[in-house]
Amino acid sequence: MNDRFSILLCEDDENLGMLLREYLNAKGYATDLCPDGDAGYKAFVKKQYDLCVLDVMMPKKDGFTLAKEIRQANAEVPIVFLTAKTLKEDVLAGFKLGADDYLTKPFSMEELTLRLDAILRRTHGKKTKESNIYQIGRFSFDSQKQVLTLDDEQIKLTTKESELLALLCIHGGDILQRDIALKTVWTDDNFYNARSMDVYVTKLRKHLKADPDVEIKNIHGKGYKLIAPGY
C-alpha cells in the first residue's frame, strides 16, 4: 500500500475529522489527521503529501493562513477547503490563495471523494493499480474493482462488502471500532444499520473461509479485527 495517494486532512471537529479520515482510508487514500493549523503545518513539512484538505475555521492557525504557508513551501500541491462559511468573499479568498476546490458543510462523502479523485487525476495522472490492492492471506483484494481473488476464482463484492473489507484491511491486526465502521460505511450507527453490518461481516467470513489462516474476529463490546498472515 505504499503507492496510495497521501492526504493531509486538517479538521478541528474531532468526530468529523475521524469520520473523514476513516472514510478516505477506506477509499484507498493514506490520510493523516491534524486537529489545528499548527499541527497541520508541522505535519506538512515533515512528509510529502499528494493533496491537502483544510478546514477554514481552526484554532491556533486558520485554514487560509495554513494554505499560505503551504504554498510558500510547495506551490504545486493541491488544496481543498472545507468550511461552513457560504459568503462569496470567503470562497473568492480561498481561490485567490490557490485552492483547487472548495466544499461547504454539510457535504456528502461521495462528493468529496469524487472531487479529490478528479483533482488527483489532473495533477498526478493514474497511479499504479497496486494502490488499491490488499493481500489477505492467500486472497488478493482489489478495493477499487470490488473483487476478491483466490487462485483463479474471483468473487465480486457489493459496495458495502468492499468498503467494510477495506476498513478491516486498513486496521489489519488492530481493532476496527464498530461505531467508526458504521459511520464510515453506513453513515449512521443506529440499531438497524448495526444489524445490517453484522450480516455483512458474516458474508465476508463466508467469502474468506477458503483460507483457514484468515479470520474476522469479534472483539466483544468494541468491534472487529482482521486476522491474517502479515497483519
Backbone as CSV, one residue per row, in Angstrom:
resi,resn,N_x,N_y,N_z,CA_x,CA_y,CA_z,C_x,C_y,C_z
1,MET,0.817,-1.221,0.000,0.000,0.000,0.000,0.847,1.266,0.000
2,ASN,2.126,1.169,-0.323,2.983,2.340,-0.319,2.665,3.325,-1.430
3,ASP,1.913,2.878,-2.464,1.631,3.731,-3.603,0.299,4.450,-3.481
4,ARG,-0.338,4.383,-2.339,-1.594,5.107,-2.157,-1.330,6.600,-2.151
5,PHE,-2.308,7.372,-2.651,-2.199,8.815,-2.548,-2.204,9.221,-1.078
6,SER,-1.361,10.173,-0.737,-1.226,10.626,0.646,-1.937,11.965,0.825
7,ILE,-2.814,12.043,1.828,-3.623,13.243,2.054,-3.384,13.792,3.459
8,LEU,-3.179,15.101,3.544,-3.134,15.802,4.830,-4.523,16.379,5.071
9,LEU,-5.178,15.924,6.122,-6.519,16.389,6.495,-6.415,17.191,7.779
10,CYS,-6.827,18.449,7.735,-6.826,19.309,8.923,-8.263,19.697,9.249
11,GLU,-8.762,19.206,10.377,-10.154,19.426,10.788,-10.215,19.425,12.306
12,ASP,-10.735,20.515,12.901,-10.737,20.625,14.354,-11.933,19.957,15.015
13,ASP,-12.973,19.618,14.237,-14.101,18.864,14.775,-13.661,17.405,14.887
14,GLU,-13.478,16.929,16.112,-12.900,15.602,16.321,-13.718,14.499,15.663
15,ASN,-15.037,14.530,15.838,-15.881,13.475,15.278,-15.858,13.491,13.756
16,LEU,-16.005,14.683,13.167,-15.979,14.795,11.709,-14.608,14.418,11.167
17,GLY,-13.560,14.862,11.851,-12.207,14.546,11.404,-11.950,13.051,11.360
18,MET,-12.344,12.354,12.435,-12.140,10.903,12.486,-12.970,10.191,11.419
19,LEU,-14.199,10.660,11.218,-15.072,10.058,10.222,-14.494,10.244,8.817
20,LEU,-14.025,11.462,8.514,-13.430,11.729,7.207,-12.170,10.898,6.997
21,ARG,-11.344,10.807,8.027,-10.104,10.029,7.903,-10.406,8.566,7.616
22,GLU,-11.327,7.980,8.366,-11.655,6.575,8.165,-12.279,6.348,6.791
23,TYR,-13.117,7.274,6.364,-13.756,7.123,5.058,-12.729,7.211,3.936
24,LEU,-11.837,8.191,4.001,-10.813,8.350,2.967,-9.859,7.160,2.963
25,ASN,-9.509,6.675,4.146,-8.657,5.485,4.211,-9.347,4.296,3.557
26,ALA,-10.651,4.156,3.817,-11.407,3.043,3.224,-11.476,3.170,1.708
27,LYS,-11.398,4.395,1.215,-11.427,4.621,-0.229,-10.049,4.479,-0.876
28,GLY,-9.040,4.137,-0.078,-7.731,3.861,-0.648,-6.699,4.955,-0.476
29,TYR,-7.053,6.047,0.218,-6.087,7.101,0.487,-5.342,6.818,1.791
30,ALA,-4.108,7.293,1.888,-3.370,7.249,3.150,-3.528,8.625,3.789
31,THR,-4.345,8.717,4.834,-4.780,10.010,5.358,-4.252,10.276,6.759
32,ASP,-3.591,11.419,6.932,-3.139,11.879,8.245,-4.070,12.993,8.715
33,LEU,-4.545,12.903,9.966,-5.471,13.891,10.521,-4.769,14.785,11.531
34,CYS,-4.935,16.092,11.362,-4.395,17.073,12.322,-5.543,17.938,12.833
35,PRO,-5.550,18.276,14.154,-6.687,18.969,14.749,-6.636,20.493,14.661
36,ASP,-5.535,21.051,14.177,-5.427,22.510,14.077,-4.378,22.880,13.037
37,GLY,-4.302,24.176,12.720,-3.391,24.639,11.682,-1.919,24.471,12.020
38,ASP,-1.555,24.671,13.277,-0.158,24.494,13.672,0.300,23.058,13.462
39,ALA,-0.515,22.115,13.943,-0.184,20.701,13.776,-0.151,20.332,12.298
40,GLY,-1.045,20.948,11.525,-1.086,20.679,10.093,0.192,21.099,9.389
41,TYR,0.687,22.280,9.728,1.907,22.749,9.072,3.112,21.898,9.480
42,LYS,3.189,21.527,10.750,4.294,20.678,11.206,4.289,19.345,10.478
43,ALA,3.086,18.787,10.265,2.984,17.519,9.535,3.393,17.704,8.083
44,PHE,2.985,18.833,7.494,3.259,19.064,6.075,4.755,19.154,5.777
45,VAL,5.505,19.818,6.639,6.936,19.993,6.371,7.741,18.721,6.643
46,LYS,7.135,17.763,7.329,7.836,16.514,7.639,7.593,15.428,6.599
47,LYS,6.535,15.584,5.788,6.131,14.498,4.893,5.642,15.063,3.569
48,GLN,5.816,14.307,2.520,5.339,14.722,1.207,3.906,14.236,1.002
49,TYR,2.996,15.185,0.764,1.588,14.854,0.555,1.189,15.110,-0.894
50,ASP,0.233,14.313,-1.361,-0.288,14.488,-2.715,-1.400,15.524,-2.759
51,LEU,-2.056,15.769,-1.607,-3.175,16.704,-1.574,-3.456,17.101,-0.125
52,CYS,-3.911,18.347,0.065,-4.258,18.839,1.410,-5.742,19.199,1.455
53,VAL,-6.430,18.729,2.490,-7.834,19.074,2.736,-7.867,19.865,4.038
54,LEU,-8.217,21.154,3.946,-8.096,22.053,5.092,-9.435,22.663,5.490
55,ASP,-9.789,22.508,6.762,-10.928,23.231,7.305,-10.527,24.702,7.432
56,VAL,-11.437,25.610,7.141,-11.096,27.037,7.201,-11.027,27.527,8.646
57,MET,-12.048,27.219,9.448,-12.101,27.721,10.814,-11.457,26.711,11.760
58,MET,-10.192,26.953,12.122,-9.461,26.075,13.034,-8.754,26.902,14.094
59,PRO,-8.522,26.322,15.282,-7.770,27.039,16.325,-6.286,27.133,15.978
60,LYS,-5.622,28.065,16.635,-4.174,28.282,16.516,-3.771,28.868,15.171
61,LYS,-4.289,28.306,14.099,-3.979,28.815,12.761,-5.119,28.402,11.830
62,ASP,-5.791,29.382,11.206,-6.931,29.022,10.356,-6.462,28.433,9.024
63,GLY,-7.418,27.884,8.276,-7.084,27.201,7.035,-6.469,28.104,5.991
64,PHE,-6.912,29.354,5.905,-6.347,30.279,4.925,-4.879,30.575,5.237
65,THR,-4.580,30.805,6.516,-3.187,31.065,6.919,-2.319,29.839,6.651
66,LEU,-2.844,28.678,6.987,-2.104,27.444,6.741,-1.855,27.260,5.248
67,ALA,-2.839,27.571,4.425,-2.678,27.428,2.975,-1.582,28.344,2.449
68,LYS,-1.511,29.571,2.982,-0.436,30.497,2.568,0.929,29.896,2.872
69,GLU,1.083,29.322,4.064,2.367,28.755,4.457,2.700,27.514,3.628
70,ILE,1.677,26.711,3.342,1.884,25.527,2.499,2.313,25.953,1.099
71,ARG,1.658,26.989,0.569,2.002,27.477,-0.760,3.435,28.009,-0.818
72,GLN,3.912,28.596,0.265,5.295,29.072,0.303,6.280,27.910,0.269
73,ALA,5.885,26.799,0.881,6.753,25.620,0.915,6.622,24.772,-0.336
74,ASN,5.429,24.756,-0.920,5.166,23.942,-2.104,4.059,24.608,-2.910
75,ALA,4.403,25.138,-4.050,3.444,25.893,-4.860,2.523,24.999,-5.673
76,GLU,2.814,23.699,-5.710,2.088,22.817,-6.609,1.058,21.907,-5.931
77,VAL,1.248,21.592,-4.647,0.363,20.614,-4.001,-1.089,21.115,-4.018
78,PRO,-2.045,20.283,-4.438,-3.449,20.702,-4.481,-4.008,20.937,-3.075
79,ILE,-4.899,21.933,-2.970,-5.534,22.268,-1.698,-7.041,22.341,-1.890
80,VAL,-7.771,21.674,-0.982,-9.232,21.730,-0.964,-9.657,22.283,0.387
81,PHE,-10.520,23.301,0.382,-11.012,23.883,1.627,-12.360,23.279,2.004
82,LEU,-12.543,23.047,3.319,-13.825,22.647,3.886,-14.275,23.743,4.834
83,THR,-15.515,24.191,4.716,-15.952,25.255,5.599,-17.462,25.318,5.711
84,ALA,-17.927,25.879,6.821,-19.356,26.137,6.999,-19.720,27.505,6.428
85,LYS,-18.711,28.281,6.051,-18.963,29.609,5.516,-19.499,29.530,4.092
86,THR,-20.454,30.393,3.777,-21.012,30.419,2.426,-20.871,31.794,1.773
87,LEU,-20.197,32.731,2.459,-20.050,34.068,1.909,-19.184,34.038,0.651
88,LYS,-19.599,34.787,-0.355,-18.873,34.838,-1.614,-17.429,35.284,-1.393
89,GLU,-17.234,36.221,-0.428,-15.890,36.728,-0.165,-14.955,35.616,0.317
90,ASP,-15.486,34.688,1.130,-14.666,33.592,1.636,-14.289,32.620,0.522
91,VAL,-15.245,32.364,-0.364,-14.963,31.481,-1.490,-13.877,32.093,-2.367
92,LEU,-14.025,33.376,-2.667,-13.031,34.063,-3.500,-11.670,34.086,-2.819
93,ALA,-11.664,34.309,-1.497,-10.399,34.334,-0.764,-9.693,32.994,-0.877
94,GLY,-10.460,31.916,-0.803,-9.873,30.595,-0.928,-9.248,30.363,-2.279
95,PHE,-9.946,30.746,-3.326,-9.407,30.535,-4.670,-8.236,31.465,-4.970
96,LYS,-8.235,32.670,-4.380,-7.094,33.575,-4.559,-5.827,33.002,-3.936
97,LEU,-5.997,32.168,-2.909,-4.851,31.521,-2.273,-4.365,30.307,-3.063
98,GLY,-5.073,30.005,-4.150,-4.656,28.887,-4.980,-5.389,27.599,-4.694
99,ALA,-6.573,27.688,-4.083,-7.335,26.474,-3.795,-7.765,25.797,-5.091
100,ASP,-7.772,24.471,-5.077,-8.224,23.712,-6.231,-9.715,23.423,-6.163
101,ASP,-10.270,23.456,-4.963,-11.697,23.238,-4.803,-12.121,23.721,-3.424
102,TYR,-13.439,23.786,-3.209,-13.998,24.400,-2.005,-15.335,23.738,-1.725
103,LEU,-15.469,23.036,-0.596,-16.723,22.378,-0.243,-17.327,23.024,0.993
104,THR,-18.607,23.306,0.920,-19.320,23.910,2.041,-20.037,22.836,2.836
105,LYS,-19.857,22.845,4.159,-20.527,21.886,5.034,-22.015,22.228,5.143
106,PRO,-22.875,21.216,5.235,-22.560,19.780,5.152,-22.390,19.341,3.699
107,PHE,-21.563,18.332,3.484,-21.357,17.807,2.145,-21.385,16.283,2.240
108,SER,-21.606,15.634,1.114,-21.638,14.167,1.121,-20.213,13.632,0.972
109,MET,-19.954,12.493,1.603,-18.643,11.859,1.498,-18.343,11.502,0.044
110,GLU,-19.373,11.036,-0.658,-19.177,10.645,-2.054,-18.753,11.836,-2.896
111,GLU,-19.373,13.000,-2.651,-18.998,14.193,-3.406,-17.544,14.560,-3.140
112,LEU,-17.127,14.472,-1.879,-15.747,14.793,-1.532,-14.773,13.894,-2.287
113,THR,-15.002,12.580,-2.252,-14.060,11.664,-2.899,-14.062,11.841,-4.416
114,LEU,-15.216,12.124,-5.003,-15.262,12.362,-6.440,-14.421,13.581,-6.816
115,ARG,-14.506,14.616,-5.999,-13.722,15.829,-6.281,-12.227,15.586,-6.073
116,LEU,-11.885,14.850,-5.015,-10.482,14.540,-4.779,-9.916,13.691,-5.919
117,ASP,-10.693,12.709,-6.345,-10.257,11.858,-7.459,-9.993,12.687,-8.709
118,ALA,-10.902,13.617,-9.000,-10.756,14.450,-10.197,-9.494,15.306,-10.126
119,ILE,-9.233,15.883,-8.961,-8.034,16.713,-8.793,-6.774,15.877,-8.949
120,LEU,-6.748,14.701,-8.339,-5.554,13.857,-8.383,-5.308,13.283,-9.773
121,ARG,-6.374,13.002,-10.511,-6.195,12.551,-11.895,-5.554,13.656,-12.723
122,ARG,-5.974,14.883,-12.461,-5.443,16.017,-13.211,-3.997,16.313,-12.844
123,THR,-3.677,16.213,-11.553,-2.337,16.622,-11.104,-1.305,15.501,-11.119
124,HIS,-1.767,14.254,-10.973,-0.823,13.140,-10.878,-1.000,12.088,-11.959
125,GLY,-2.098,12.145,-12.699,-2.363,11.082,-13.650,-2.737,9.823,-12.904
126,LYS,-2.720,8.703,-13.569,-3.079,7.431,-12.953,-1.908,6.848,-12.204
127,LYS,-2.129,6.478,-10.974,-1.100,5.782,-10.209,-1.200,4.284,-10.447
128,THR,-0.216,3.567,-9.972,-0.198,2.121,-10.137,-1.463,1.463,-9.615
129,LYS,-1.908,0.409,-10.295,-3.101,-0.312,-9.871,-2.915,-0.941,-8.498
130,GLU,-1.665,-1.145,-8.119,-1.405,-1.784,-6.828,-1.880,-0.936,-5.659
131,SER,-2.178,0.361,-5.897,-2.559,1.250,-4.801,-3.875,0.855,-4.150
132,ASN,-4.688,0.044,-4.849,-5.982,-0.359,-4.307,-6.029,-1.834,-3.952
133,ILE,-4.875,-2.494,-3.942,-4.854,-3.945,-3.756,-4.276,-4.319,-2.394
134,TYR,-5.003,-5.187,-1.689,-4.581,-5.697,-0.388,-4.350,-7.200,-0.504
135,GLN,-3.368,-7.697,0.212,-3.142,-9.141,0.305,-3.693,-9.620,1.639
136,ILE,-4.647,-10.539,1.590,-5.274,-11.086,2.795,-5.021,-12.583,2.795
137,GLY,-3.941,-13.004,3.423,-3.576,-14.414,3.354,-3.347,-14.818,1.919
138,ARG,-4.073,-15.831,1.453,-3.952,-16.288,0.066,-4.830,-15.475,-0.887
139,PHE,-5.673,-14.618,-0.334,-6.565,-13.800,-1.156,-5.885,-12.506,-1.602
140,SER,-6.273,-12.043,-2.783,-5.925,-10.704,-3.251,-7.234,-9.922,-3.352
141,PHE,-7.256,-8.730,-2.758,-8.480,-7.929,-2.721,-8.250,-6.602,-3.426
142,ASP,-8.973,-6.373,-4.511,-8.927,-5.110,-5.243,-10.131,-4.282,-4.805
143,SER,-9.881,-3.275,-3.952,-10.985,-2.498,-3.379,-11.642,-1.585,-4.402
144,GLN,-10.911,-1.215,-5.449,-11.492,-0.350,-6.472,-12.428,-1.141,-7.381
145,LYS,-11.995,-2.329,-7.801,-12.836,-3.177,-8.657,-13.850,-3.978,-7.834
146,GLN,-13.659,-3.985,-6.497,-14.541,-4.721,-5.581,-14.511,-6.218,-5.870
147,VAL,-13.302,-6.736,-6.053,-13.113,-8.141,-6.397,-12.151,-8.800,-5.416
148,LEU,-12.539,-9.978,-4.932,-11.719,-10.798,-4.056,-11.287,-12.021,-4.866
149,THR,-9.965,-12.263,-4.923,-9.449,-13.318,-5.793,-8.642,-14.339,-4.996
150,LEU,-8.902,-15.612,-5.263,-8.127,-16.715,-4.698,-7.806,-17.668,-5.836
151,ASP,-6.506,-17.804,-6.135,-6.081,-18.600,-7.288,-6.766,-18.045,-8.544
152,ASP,-7.569,-18.853,-9.224,-8.240,-18.383,-10.441,-9.700,-18.025,-10.211
153,GLU,-10.128,-18.084,-8.961,-11.531,-17.815,-8.648,-11.712,-16.384,-8.162
154,GLN,-12.682,-15.685,-8.735,-12.976,-14.312,-8.349,-14.362,-14.210,-7.731
155,ILE,-14.453,-13.413,-6.671,-15.733,-13.144,-6.023,-16.002,-11.644,-6.155
156,LYS,-17.104,-11.298,-6.788,-17.486,-9.898,-6.927,-18.227,-9.453,-5.669
157,LEU,-17.687,-8.452,-4.987,-18.285,-7.965,-3.746,-19.249,-6.818,-4.018
158,THR,-20.200,-6.631,-3.118,-21.054,-5.444,-3.175,-20.248,-4.244,-2.675
159,THR,-20.790,-3.064,-2.888,-20.076,-1.852,-2.461,-19.841,-1.855,-0.950
160,LYS,-20.855,-2.199,-0.177,-20.706,-2.193,1.277,-19.755,-3.295,1.741
161,GLU,-19.804,-4.468,1.111,-18.853,-5.519,1.444,-17.426,-5.042,1.198
162,SER,-17.229,-4.389,0.064,-15.895,-3.922,-0.306,-15.399,-2.834,0.643
163,GLU,-16.260,-1.868,0.964,-15.865,-0.780,1.858,-15.547,-1.307,3.258
164,LEU,-16.359,-2.262,3.730,-16.129,-2.831,5.056,-14.839,-3.647,5.078
165,LEU,-14.594,-4.428,4.038,-13.366,-5.220,3.981,-12.143,-4.324,3.866
166,ALA,-12.245,-3.227,3.120,-11.124,-2.286,3.017,-10.799,-1.687,4.387
167,LEU,-11.827,-1.336,5.155,-11.608,-0.813,6.504,-10.915,-1.847,7.384
168,LEU,-11.344,-3.093,7.284,-10.717,-4.163,8.072,-9.255,-4.344,7.677
169,CYS,-8.964,-4.242,6.382,-7.576,-4.357,5.916,-6.719,-3.211,6.431
170,ILE,-7.260,-2.005,6.378,-6.525,-0.830,6.850,-6.193,-0.963,8.336
171,HIS,-7.133,-1.549,9.092,-6.924,-1.747,10.527,-6.335,-3.126,10.820
172,GLY,-5.909,-3.850,9.783,-5.446,-5.229,9.926,-4.538,-5.431,11.132
173,GLY,-4.906,-6.346,12.005,-4.139,-6.577,13.230,-4.584,-5.710,14.380
174,ASP,-5.330,-4.644,14.088,-5.870,-3.759,15.116,-7.399,-3.847,15.099
175,ILE,-8.014,-3.311,16.126,-9.477,-3.369,16.218,-10.113,-2.279,15.356
176,LEU,-11.064,-2.680,14.521,-11.911,-1.730,13.817,-13.126,-1.473,14.704
177,GLN,-13.219,-0.273,15.250,-14.320,0.066,16.148,-15.658,0.019,15.398
178,ARG,-16.681,-0.550,16.063,-17.996,-0.683,15.430,-18.565,0.663,14.995
179,ASP,-18.462,1.673,15.864,-19.073,2.954,15.526,-18.370,3.618,14.346
180,ILE,-17.049,3.440,14.250,-16.310,4.000,13.116,-16.754,3.322,11.823
181,ALA,-16.848,1.988,11.845,-17.279,1.252,10.651,-18.688,1.659,10.233
182,LEU,-19.583,1.778,11.207,-20.964,2.136,10.896,-21.067,3.541,10.293
183,LYS,-20.369,4.487,10.885,-20.454,5.865,10.391,-19.734,6.026,9.059
184,THR,-18.725,5.211,8.815,-17.982,5.308,7.557,-18.741,4.651,6.414
185,VAL,-19.245,3.445,6.628,-19.881,2.687,5.554,-21.377,2.957,5.463
186,TRP,-22.039,3.093,6.625,-23.494,3.284,6.642,-23.897,4.713,6.990
187,THR,-22.964,5.546,7.413,-23.148,6.962,7.778,-23.912,7.176,9.074
188,ASP,-24.450,6.105,9.692,-25.200,6.251,10.938,-25.054,4.961,11.736
189,ASP,-24.888,5.097,13.074,-24.681,3.909,13.906,-25.955,3.479,14.633
190,ASN,-27.116,3.626,13.963,-28.359,3.220,14.610,-28.484,1.696,14.644
191,PHE,-29.536,1.218,15.335,-29.714,-0.219,15.581,-29.823,-1.014,14.280
192,TYR,-30.606,-0.504,13.329,-30.843,-1.252,12.092,-29.568,-1.364,11.263
193,ASN,-28.791,-0.301,11.209,-27.528,-0.365,10.483,-26.544,-1.305,11.173
194,ALA,-26.575,-1.317,12.505,-25.699,-2.220,13.252,-26.025,-3.672,12.934
195,ARG,-27.303,-3.986,12.852,-27.719,-5.342,12.491,-27.290,-5.667,11.066
196,SER,-27.426,-4.694,10.191,-27.027,-4.888,8.801,-25.530,-5.162,8.699
197,MET,-24.733,-4.436,9.473,-23.290,-4.641,9.428,-22.924,-6.047,9.885
198,ASP,-23.588,-6.555,10.902,-23.330,-7.919,11.366,-23.570,-8.927,10.246
199,VAL,-24.612,-8.675,9.452,-24.912,-9.560,8.322,-23.776,-9.507,7.298
200,TYR,-23.263,-8.306,7.039,-22.179,-8.163,6.061,-20.886,-8.798,6.559
201,VAL,-20.625,-8.721,7.844,-19.452,-9.390,8.404,-19.568,-10.898,8.196
202,THR,-20.762,-11.437,8.407,-20.998,-12.867,8.183,-20.749,-13.234,6.716
203,LYS,-21.196,-12.375,5.800,-20.972,-12.614,4.370,-19.475,-12.625,4.047
204,LEU,-18.728,-11.675,4.615,-17.294,-11.613,4.363,-16.591,-12.859,4.902
205,ARG,-17.031,-13.324,6.057,-16.441,-14.546,6.620,-16.633,-15.734,5.669
206,LYS,-17.802,-15.815,5.056,-18.064,-16.896,4.109,-17.170,-16.775,2.888
207,HIS,-16.972,-15.538,2.413,-16.106,-15.330,1.254,-14.661,-15.742,1.550
208,LEU,-14.227,-15.532,2.796,-12.823,-15.743,3.166,-12.542,-17.127,3.752
209,LYS,-13.566,-17.956,3.898,-13.389,-19.224,4.622,-12.470,-20.213,3.908
210,ALA,-12.199,-19.994,2.609,-11.328,-20.914,1.866,-9.891,-20.885,2.376
211,ASP,-9.519,-19.816,3.075,-8.186,-19.745,3.681,-8.349,-19.838,5.201
212,PRO,-7.979,-20.960,5.797,-8.177,-21.148,7.248,-7.321,-20.220,8.105
213,ASP,-6.329,-19.569,7.512,-5.477,-18.647,8.266,-6.064,-17.230,8.339
214,VAL,-7.187,-17.037,7.673,-7.835,-15.720,7.660,-9.091,-15.768,8.525
215,GLU,-9.246,-14.768,9.374,-10.401,-14.736,10.282,-10.807,-13.297,10.567
216,ILE,-12.114,-13.057,10.607,-12.635,-11.777,11.111,-13.159,-12.061,12.509
217,LYS,-12.465,-11.546,13.491,-12.732,-11.886,14.879,-13.586,-10.823,15.561
218,ASN,-14.585,-11.270,16.307,-15.389,-10.362,17.131,-14.586,-9.959,18.362
219,ILE,-14.506,-8.677,18.626,-13.903,-8.182,19.865,-15.045,-7.619,20.697
220,HIS,-15.449,-8.350,21.704,-16.673,-8.048,22.454,-16.703,-6.602,22.959
221,GLY,-17.799,-5.921,22.638,-18.010,-4.559,23.105,-17.205,-3.511,22.374
222,LYS,-16.402,-3.933,21.390,-15.542,-2.967,20.699,-15.748,-2.978,19.186
223,GLY,-15.538,-4.146,18.560,-15.659,-4.184,17.110,-15.116,-5.464,16.535
224,TYR,-14.350,-5.334,15.454,-13.838,-6.495,14.742,-12.339,-6.343,14.474
225,LYS,-11.695,-7.493,14.294,-10.279,-7.484,13.951,-10.035,-8.515,12.850
226,LEU,-9.328,-8.076,11.790,-8.966,-8.979,10.713,-7.656,-9.679,11.073
227,ILE,-7.711,-11.005,11.131,-6.539,-11.806,11.437,-6.092,-12.513,10.156
228,ALA,-4.851,-12.275,9.728,-4.317,-12.912,8.527,-2.800,-12.823,8.568
229,PRO,-2.110,-13.738,7.877,-0.645,-13.665,7.819,-0.183,-12.304,7.317
230,GLY,0.775,-11.715,8.011,1.297,-10.398,7.612,0.674,-9.240,8.348
231,TYR,-0.444,-9.494,9.035,-1.084,-8.408,9.815,-0.669,-8.514,11.274
